[in-house]
Amino acid sequence: MQTLYGEISVTLVDKFTRVKLLVCDIDGVFSDGRIYLGNDGEELKAFHTKDGFGIKALIASGVQVAVITGRKSTIVYNRMRALNVNHIIQGQEDKLPALKEIAHQQNIALENIAYIGDDIPDLACIKVVGLGVAVNDAHPSVVQQADYITQLNGGFGAVRELCDTIMQCKNTLAQASGASI
């Protein structure tokens, strides 16, 4: 199938079509992985508005979204709440138990989950879900295990690419509307 971002196999189309829950890492996925620290200890991150629109459109299309990150940050909480993400788990270095707990709470089989990550702490989740995704600039070990590698880098539209491709495979992309935030 030809997607907005390139050709994908029939097998991948099937995996994209089955997604009911998208789980995302934050640093290196929603952001470019850099953390800006000010002299007074304040932390800054940059988020792409295209990713934000993709998440809001995906949720509106009926796919749930969750984030699991090893760091704790008010910035992340505020950004995800602004995007209507209800499942925000922070400070979770071992992400697999958190992923399984969300799946259990939402009664969603692991095969119906997509997980997008960029580094070694994401590997366990990528290996057990139905659609494991690595951002284009992910660590090589993550790229090797992923079912799909985005064309775009983390923090530069990779999340939007994944959302668009899920919606395109589910035939819901044409209904995407709203504002970038």
C-alpha positions in Angstrom: 0.0 0.0 0.0 1.2 3.5 -0.8 1.1 5.8 2.3 1.8 9.4 2.6 5.3 8.5 3.8 6.1 5.6 1.4 5.1 2.0 0.5 4.3 -0.5 3.2 3.7 -4.2 2.9 0.3 -5.9 3.2 1.5 -7.4 6.5 2.3 -4.0 7.9 -1.1 -2.6 6.7 -2.7 -5.4 8.8 -0.7 -4.4 11.8 -1.5 -0.7 11.4 -5.2 -1.5 10.9 -5.4 -3.5 14.2 -4.1 -0.6 16.4 -6.5 0.4 19.2 -3.9 2.0 21.4 -0.7 3.9 20.6 1.9 4.1 23.4 4.7 6.6 23.0 8.0 7.3 24.7 8.7 11.0 25.1 12.4 12.0 24.9 13.7 11.2 21.4 10.1 10.6 20.1 8.0 13.6 20.9 11.1 15.7 21.4 14.5 15.5 19.6 15.9 13.9 22.8 17.8 17.0 23.9 17.0 18.5 27.4 17.6 22.1 27.9 18.6 23.1 31.5 18.6 26.7 32.7 20.9 28.2 35.3 18.1 28.0 37.9 17.4 24.3 37.2 14.4 24.9 34.9 14.0 22.2 32.2 12.8 23.0 28.7 11.7 20.7 25.8 10.6 21.4 22.3 7.5 19.7 20.9 6.4 19.8 17.3 2.9 21.0 16.6 2.5 18.5 13.8 2.9 15.7 16.3 0.3 17.4 18.5 -2.2 17.6 15.7 -1.6 13.9 14.8 -2.3 12.8 18.4 -5.5 14.8 18.6 -6.7 13.5 15.3 -5.8 9.9 16.2 -7.7 10.1 19.4 -10.7 11.7 17.6 -10.6 8.7 15.2 -11.1 6.3 18.1 -7.5 5.2 18.9 -6.4 5.6 22.5 -3.0 7.2 23.3 -0.7 6.7 26.2 2.8 7.9 27.1 5.4 6.1 29.2 8.6 7.9 30.0 11.5 7.3 32.4 11.8 10.9 33.4 9.3 13.0 35.4 8.4 16.4 34.0 5.6 18.9 34.5 6.2 20.0 30.9 5.4 16.5 29.6 2.3 16.3 31.8 1.0 19.6 30.6 1.7 18.9 27.0 0.0 15.5 27.0 -3.0 16.8 28.9 -3.4 19.6 26.3 -3.5 16.9 23.6 -6.2 14.9 25.5 -3.8 12.0 26.4 -5.4 10.3 29.4 -2.7 7.8 30.2 0.5 9.6 31.3 3.1 7.4 33.1 6.3 9.2 34.2 9.3 8.1 36.1 9.0 4.5 34.8 12.4 3.2 33.8 11.1 -0.3 33.2 8.3 0.5 30.8 7.0 -3.0 30.1 5.0 -3.4 33.4 3.4 0.0 32.8 2.5 -1.0 29.2 1.0 -4.3 30.4 -1.0 -2.4 33.1 -2.5 0.0 30.6 -3.4 -2.8 28.3 -5.1 -4.7 31.2 -6.9 -1.6 32.4 -8.2 -0.8 28.9 -8.8 -4.5 28.0 -6.7 -4.2 24.9 -4.6 -7.1 23.7 -0.9 -6.5 23.2 -1.4 -7.3 19.5 -3.6 -4.3 19.2 -1.0 -1.9 20.5 1.5 0.2 18.7 4.6 1.4 20.6 7.0 4.0 19.3 10.4 4.5 20.9 14.0 5.5 20.2 16.3 3.8 22.6 17.2 0.6 24.6 14.6 1.2 27.4 11.9 0.9 24.7 13.0 -2.5 23.4 11.0 -4.7 25.7 7.8 -2.9 24.7 8.6 -2.8 21.0 9.2 -6.6 21.1 5.8 -7.5 22.7 3.3 -5.3 20.9 1.5 -5.9 17.6 3.3 -2.9 15.9 6.7 -1.9 17.2 7.9 1.4 15.8 11.3 3.1 15.9 11.9 6.8 15.0 14.3 7.3 12.1 17.1 8.3 14.3 16.6 5.6 16.9 19.4 3.6 18.4 20.4 0.8 15.9 19.3 -2.0 18.3 15.8 -0.5 18.3 15.7 -0.1 14.5 16.6 -3.8 14.2 13.7 -4.9 16.3 11.0 -2.5 15.0 8.3 -3.5 12.5 8.3 0.0 11.1 10.9 2.8 11.0 9.6 6.3 10.5 10.9 8.4 7.7 11.1 11.4 10.1 13.2 11.8 13.2 12.0 12.0 16.8 10.8 15.6 17.6 10.5 16.4 13.9 7.2 14.8 13.0 7.8 11.1 13.6 4.7 10.8 15.8 2.6 12.6 13.2 3.9 10.2 10.6 2.8 7.2 12.7 -0.6 8.7 13.5 -1.2 9.6 9.8 -0.2 6.1 8.7 -2.5 4.4 11.3 -5.4 6.6 10.2 -4.6 6.0 6.5 -4.6 2.2 7.0 -7.9 2.5 9.0 -9.4 4.8 6.4 -10.0 7.6 8.9 -7.4 10.1 7.8 -9.8 12.0 5.6 -11.8 12.9 8.7 -8.9 14.5 10.5 -9.6 18.1 11.5 -8.9 20.6 14.2 -6.0 22.9 15.0 -2.3 22.3 15.6 -1.4 22.9 19.2 
